Amino acid sequence: MSNGHASHPRGATVVVRSQAGLQLERPIFEIVELASGKRHRFDSATVRIGAGAGNDVVLGRPTVSSVHAELVVGPGGFRLRDLGSTNGTTVNGVRVIEAIIGDGARIVVGGDVELELRVSKEKVSQPLSAETELHGAVGASPAMRAVFSRIERVGKTDATVLIHGETGTGKEVTAWAIYEASKRKDKPFVVVDCAAVARTLIESELFGHEKGAFTGADKRRIGAFERAHGGTLFLDELGELELDLQPKLLRALERREIQRLGGDKPIPVDVRIIAATNRDLRSMVARREFREDLYYRLAVVTLELPPLRERKEDIPVLVDHFLKGLGLGRDALPEGAMDRFLEHGWPGNARELKNAVERAVVLGEAKPLGASSLPPPSSSPSTSSSSSTPAPSGSGESGVFTVNPDVPYKDQKAAVIADFEERYVRTLMKIHQGNVSAAARVAGIDRMSLHKIIERYGLDARDLAR
């Protein structure tokens, strides 16, 4: 931390103390297109570069991917990241996936579009909250206290808020904090998980339906918009909303009225909307996977929740918070647990940390749950007995398969695959707290395929989260 007159590294965000209190300062900068001399000036923390209309720097060249690269300003300076482009990104002649760059860096995107980063001496300041816990949201890092400051300010308004963050960063907790800080806190807080509702039912879930509106509609249903009247509607996992339903949501937001399925008259609604997603909606807009007009209608105020790996100073605070929720103190942790927590990368973020804390208390294990704690691979045929069939799923021998030449190859293979699938899904869904969409993305399969595997073994996504 520095005072208002101290110097700090050019191009980095820093915390300064001023008469107005603690402030997070970051530099104003330009991205210059060298061929044309066109300048793009920014004071934001994140800038997206690409050919698609949803980018901050739009480069209409066929060699540039629709969403090509991202520039993020943080404590370490400017971090440039290639976003899986086709033709790559280079910095000063070196191709990069991710790099820290500074003033004057030459960036080439798509192989032939030259850009230059120019960092100004001008700064923009963002106030930091004095709080380290705000209505259930916890964090002592500058990044989280900047988020808390925005919550405190936006909570006093009815502005629509879009929360973005990786799985487990606390998007629903943040939405609740906004609700608690608002004048609507005594009115309903209604949650709709757009990823958890079947595609055929999401419209009814949002807007309701009249009796007889469709097969199986044996009575009137009041939708989420009506249930949230006067209060707040939280649309979680909004990035999973199908394209054909997005115009109807946009119409409801703009007109402040809805119409039930099978209904013949509009119903006025007074609802404050908070939406959240772990998907990059701007990239989806650029790829025409999400409506641009709906994105801008939702992103009146945006909150970016940083991943836990970028704010490790919050880990002790979060651990204490989770222990407090269990009625315990830090002495309930096994020896060395905090050191292990600080060393881990936390791909599952605060949710994974919470699970690890509870496991450490219950089992005395300080090892975070992750790939290293998955069941061991099956033993090879050369080391196994040939006197038995594969151990059935759920038995004490699960994961240790033996070969029986008297059983047909296909039958043994099917048994091995079935046992693997069930154990894999159980572990995956526990890590992701029953969030099918997040689990499917990590597994590299589509959501419906994961649903089919869950159903195949008679499992329940909600039970698997426990």
Helices and strands as residue ranges (DSSP letters): E 2-3, E 14-18, E 21-33, E 39-42, E 46-50, E 57-58, E 69-74, E 77-82, E 89-91, E 94-95, E 98-101, E 106-109, E 113-127, E 133-134, E 137-138, H 142-154, E 161-164, H 171-180, E 189-193, H 202-207, H 224-227, E 232-236, G 238-240, G 243-245, H 246-255, E 257-258, E 267-268, E 272-277, H 281-286, H 292-298, E 301-304, G 308-310, G 312-314, H 315-325, G 330-332, H 337-343, H 349-363, G 371-373, G 381-383, H 409-431, H 436-443, H 447-456, H 461-464
